[in-house]
Amino acid sequence: MFSDSYNYKINPTRRQGRGSARLYASKCREGYINSGYEELDEELRGGFPRKGIVLLETHSNINSKVPLTLLTGILSNVLRNDNPILIEPFMAIEEKTIMSYIRPYLPQEQRKDLVRFYQMDANKDLPSNYTKSHFQNLSNSQKQIQYFRDMMAKTRRDYQNKLLVNVMGRGMCSTLHQYQKDHGINLMNFISASADLTLIALEQSHATELNLTELADVQLRLFRINGTLILHSVIPETVPFAIVTDKTSGYPTIRLESLV
């Protein structure tokens, strides 16, 4: 077991669970997307529900590279089959740091835009379906949401018949929350319908503040007890897992070990 202050990464050549990533992926139940961790998928009875929202809540005293590493394990399986990922940098982690964790899993012949980052910036180029005067009259939250929707639609067009995974942080979630307060419209339904899987990573206090627990199909909680990192699925309820590392291959690798 390890302290979250350690700067670790997943070994890109590791085997997932008791079989290779390709063999493991083939075991996933129809209508589910595997998490990259076989033990967790078994507890979830098949993995993450397709079109679902997965909320990863992290305690404030845990280094942000812990959830980044866990998410990398999920995204590695998505990338191996040339599926695109939209990512909003989360938990104050820079884009280049996120990319350094993901890059080892990109297919050798990958398209350059397989991983697409977006920032909540309302001062970008005008979306193609808006006139300048119309766009200037929109609120900042409306502009940000329009950029996001345009980017998601373009990715869908570029990668037809592929899984689309969307990773969000506090920025986009706050924008959606404010938009719902201002206009009474919950756009999270649009997002979950447009993406095949939506992953939200942020601190537990922010998840509560933004009422995200009410929207999650799967709610994962990451915390620490006596120096041991624990991953626990609250929705649906599962056994807690200790996060364990293995350095025998030369790289620190992650596995989940049931505590029950």
C-alpha positions as CSV (number, residue, x, y, z in Angstrom):
1,M,0.0,0.0,0.0
2,F,1.3,3.5,-0.6
3,S,1.0,7.1,0.5
4,D,-0.6,9.4,-1.9
5,S,2.4,11.8,-1.8
6,Y,4.3,9.4,-4.1
7,N,4.5,10.5,-7.7
8,Y,3.4,7.3,-9.5
9,K,2.1,6.2,-12.8
10,I,0.5,3.0,-14.2
11,N,2.7,0.7,-16.2
12,P,1.3,0.8,-19.8
13,T,2.3,-2.8,-20.4
14,R,0.6,-4.2,-17.4
15,R,-2.0,-6.9,-17.5
16,Q,-5.5,-5.9,-16.4
17,G,-6.7,-8.0,-13.5
18,R,-6.2,-11.7,-14.3
19,G,-6.1,-11.3,-18.1
20,S,-4.9,-8.9,-20.8
21,A,-6.8,-5.7,-21.4
22,R,-8.1,-7.1,-24.7
23,L,-9.3,-10.3,-23.2
24,Y,-10.7,-8.4,-20.2
25,A,-12.6,-6.0,-22.4
26,S,-14.3,-8.9,-24.2
27,K,-15.9,-10.0,-20.9
28,C,-17.7,-6.8,-20.3
29,R,-21.5,-7.2,-20.2
30,E,-23.6,-5.7,-23.0
31,G,-24.6,-2.2,-22.1
32,Y,-21.6,-1.7,-19.8
33,I,-18.2,-0.2,-20.2
34,N,-15.4,-1.8,-18.1
35,S,-13.7,0.3,-15.5
36,G,-10.2,-1.0,-16.2
37,Y,-10.3,-2.8,-12.8
38,E,-11.8,-6.2,-13.0
39,E,-12.4,-6.5,-9.3
40,L,-14.5,-3.3,-9.4
41,D,-16.4,-4.5,-12.4
42,E,-17.3,-7.7,-10.7
43,E,-18.7,-5.7,-7.8
44,L,-20.6,-3.4,-10.2
45,R,-22.1,-6.5,-12.0
46,G,-20.6,-5.6,-15.3
47,G,-18.8,-2.3,-15.1
48,F,-20.1,1.3,-15.7
49,P,-23.5,1.6,-17.3
50,R,-23.3,2.9,-20.9
51,K,-24.6,6.5,-21.1
52,G,-24.1,6.7,-17.3
53,I,-22.5,9.3,-15.1
54,V,-19.7,8.2,-12.9
55,L,-18.8,10.5,-10.0
56,L,-15.3,10.2,-8.5
57,E,-15.3,12.1,-5.2
58,T,-11.9,12.7,-3.6
59,H,-11.1,13.7,0.0
60,S,-9.4,17.1,0.2
61,N,-6.2,15.6,1.9
62,I,-5.5,13.3,-1.1
63,N,-3.0,14.3,-3.8
64,S,-4.8,14.9,-7.1
65,K,-2.5,12.5,-8.9
66,V,-4.3,9.6,-7.1
67,P,-7.6,10.2,-8.9
68,L,-5.7,11.0,-12.1
69,T,-4.0,7.6,-11.9
70,L,-7.3,5.8,-11.3
71,L,-8.9,7.6,-14.2
72,T,-6.0,6.7,-16.4
73,G,-6.7,3.1,-15.8
74,I,-10.3,3.6,-17.1
75,L,-9.2,5.7,-20.1
76,S,-6.5,3.3,-21.1
77,N,-9.1,0.7,-22.1
78,V,-11.1,3.3,-24.0
79,L,-8.0,4.5,-26.0
80,R,-6.8,1.0,-27.0
81,N,-9.7,0.7,-29.5
82,D,-9.3,4.2,-30.9
83,N,-12.2,5.7,-29.0
84,P,-12.1,9.5,-28.5
85,I,-12.0,11.3,-25.1
86,L,-13.0,14.8,-24.2
87,I,-11.3,16.1,-21.1
88,E,-11.7,19.2,-19.1
89,P,-8.6,19.6,-16.9
90,F,-9.8,18.8,-13.3
91,M,-8.6,19.3,-9.7
92,A,-6.1,22.0,-10.8
93,I,-4.1,19.4,-12.8
94,E,-2.5,20.9,-15.9
95,E,-3.3,19.6,-19.4
96,K,0.3,18.5,-20.0
97,T,0.3,16.5,-16.8
98,I,-2.9,14.7,-17.7
99,M,-1.5,14.0,-21.2
100,S,1.7,12.6,-19.8
101,Y,-0.3,10.0,-17.9
102,I,-2.5,9.1,-20.9
103,R,0.2,9.2,-23.7
104,P,1.6,5.7,-23.0
105,Y,-1.8,4.2,-23.8
106,L,-2.4,5.9,-27.1
107,P,-2.3,3.4,-30.1
108,Q,0.9,3.7,-32.1
109,E,-1.0,4.8,-35.1
110,Q,-3.4,7.1,-33.2
111,R,-5.0,10.2,-34.7
112,K,-3.6,13.3,-33.1
113,D,-7.0,14.5,-31.9
114,L,-8.0,11.2,-30.2
115,V,-7.7,13.1,-26.9
116,R,-9.3,16.5,-27.0
117,F,-9.1,19.0,-24.1
118,Y,-11.5,21.8,-23.5
119,Q,-11.3,24.8,-21.2
120,M,-14.3,26.8,-19.9
121,D,-13.3,29.9,-21.8
122,A,-16.0,32.2,-23.3
123,N,-13.5,34.2,-25.4
124,K,-12.7,31.6,-28.0
125,D,-13.6,31.7,-31.7
126,L,-17.3,32.1,-32.6
127,P,-19.2,28.8,-33.0
128,S,-20.1,28.2,-36.7
129,N,-23.8,28.2,-36.1
130,Y,-24.0,31.6,-34.3
131,T,-23.9,35.1,-35.7
132,K,-21.6,37.5,-33.9
133,S,-24.4,39.7,-32.6
134,H,-26.4,36.8,-31.4
135,F,-23.4,35.2,-29.6
136,Q,-22.4,38.5,-27.9
137,N,-25.9,38.6,-26.2
138,L,-25.4,35.2,-24.5
139,S,-24.3,34.9,-20.9
140,N,-20.9,33.4,-20.1
141,S,-22.5,30.1,-19.1
142,Q,-24.5,29.9,-22.3
143,K,-21.3,30.6,-24.3
144,Q,-19.3,28.0,-22.5
145,I,-22.1,25.4,-22.9
146,Q,-22.4,26.1,-26.6
147,Y,-18.6,25.6,-27.0
148,F,-18.9,22.3,-25.2
149,R,-21.9,21.1,-27.2
150,D,-20.2,22.1,-30.5
151,M,-17.0,20.2,-29.5
152,M,-19.0,17.1,-28.5
153,A,-21.0,17.2,-31.7
154,K,-17.8,17.6,-33.8
155,T,-16.1,14.7,-32.0
156,R,-19.2,12.5,-32.7
157,R,-19.0,13.3,-36.4
158,D,-15.2,12.7,-36.5
159,Y,-15.5,9.3,-34.7
160,Q,-18.7,7.7,-35.9
161,N,-19.5,4.3,-34.4
162,K,-16.9,4.8,-31.6
163,L,-17.4,5.2,-27.9
164,L,-17.2,8.8,-26.7
165,V,-16.0,9.3,-23.1
166,N,-16.3,12.7,-21.5
167,V,-14.3,13.7,-18.4
168,M,-15.4,16.8,-16.5
169,G,-14.1,18.7,-13.5
170,R,-15.5,21.4,-11.2
171,G,-15.5,24.1,-13.9
172,M,-18.0,22.6,-16.3
173,C,-20.1,21.2,-13.4
174,S,-20.3,24.7,-11.9
175,T,-21.3,26.1,-15.3
176,L,-24.1,23.6,-15.7
177,H,-25.3,24.1,-12.1
178,Q,-25.5,27.9,-12.7
179,Y,-27.3,27.4,-16.0
180,Q,-29.9,25.3,-14.3
181,K,-30.4,27.9,-11.6
182,D,-30.7,30.7,-14.2
183,H,-32.9,28.9,-16.8
184,G,-34.4,25.9,-14.9
185,I,-32.9,23.4,-17.5
186,N,-30.8,20.5,-16.5
187,L,-28.3,20.0,-19.3
188,M,-26.6,17.0,-17.6
189,N,-29.3,14.9,-19.3
190,F,-28.0,16.1,-22.7
191,I,-24.4,15.4,-21.8
192,S,-25.1,11.8,-20.5
193,A,-27.2,11.1,-23.7
194,S,-24.5,12.5,-26.0
195,A,-21.5,10.7,-24.4
196,D,-21.2,7.0,-23.9
197,L,-19.7,7.6,-20.5
198,T,-19.3,10.7,-18.4
199,L,-16.7,10.8,-15.7
200,I,-16.7,13.6,-13.1
201,A,-13.7,14.1,-10.9
202,L,-13.6,16.6,-8.1
203,E,-13.3,17.0,-4.3
204,Q,-16.1,15.6,-2.2
205,S,-17.2,19.0,-0.8
206,H,-17.7,20.3,-4.4
207,A,-19.7,17.3,-5.4
208,T,-22.1,18.0,-2.5
209,E,-22.2,21.7,-3.2
210,L,-23.2,21.1,-6.8
211,N,-25.8,18.4,-6.0
212,L,-23.9,15.9,-8.2
213,T,-24.6,12.9,-6.0
214,E,-28.2,13.1,-7.1
215,L,-27.3,12.7,-10.7
216,A,-24.6,9.9,-10.5
217,D,-25.3,6.4,-11.7
218,V,-22.1,5.3,-10.0
219,Q,-20.6,7.2,-7.1
220,L,-17.0,6.4,-6.2
221,R,-15.4,7.8,-3.1
222,L,-11.6,8.0,-2.6
223,F,-10.3,8.5,0.9
224,R,-7.5,7.5,3.3
225,I,-7.6,5.5,6.5
226,N,-4.4,5.2,8.5
227,G,-2.2,5.9,5.5
228,T,-4.0,3.4,3.2
229,L,-5.9,4.7,0.2
230,I,-9.4,3.3,-0.1
231,L,-11.8,3.3,-3.1
232,H,-15.4,2.6,-2.2
233,S,-18.4,2.6,-4.5
234,V,-21.3,4.3,-2.6
235,I,-23.8,3.9,-5.4
236,P,-24.2,1.1,-6.0
237,E,-22.9,-0.1,-2.6
238,T,-19.9,-2.4,-2.9
239,V,-17.1,-3.6,-0.7
240,P,-14.3,-1.1,-0.2
241,F,-11.0,-1.6,-2.0
242,A,-7.5,-0.8,-0.9
243,I,-5.4,0.7,-3.6
244,V,-2.2,-1.4,-3.9
245,T,1.0,-0.9,-5.9
246,D,3.3,-3.5,-7.4
247,K,6.8,-2.6,-8.5
248,T,8.0,-6.0,-9.7
249,S,7.7,-5.0,-13.4
250,G,9.9,-1.9,-12.9
251,Y,6.9,0.5,-12.8
252,P,4.5,1.1,-9.9
253,T,1.3,-0.6,-11.0
254,I,-2.2,-0.3,-9.4
255,R,-4.6,-3.0,-8.4
256,L,-7.6,-3.0,-6.2
257,E,-7.7,-5.4,-3.2
258,S,-11.0,-6.1,-1.5
259,L,-11.1,-5.3,2.2
260,V,-13.9,-7.7,2.9
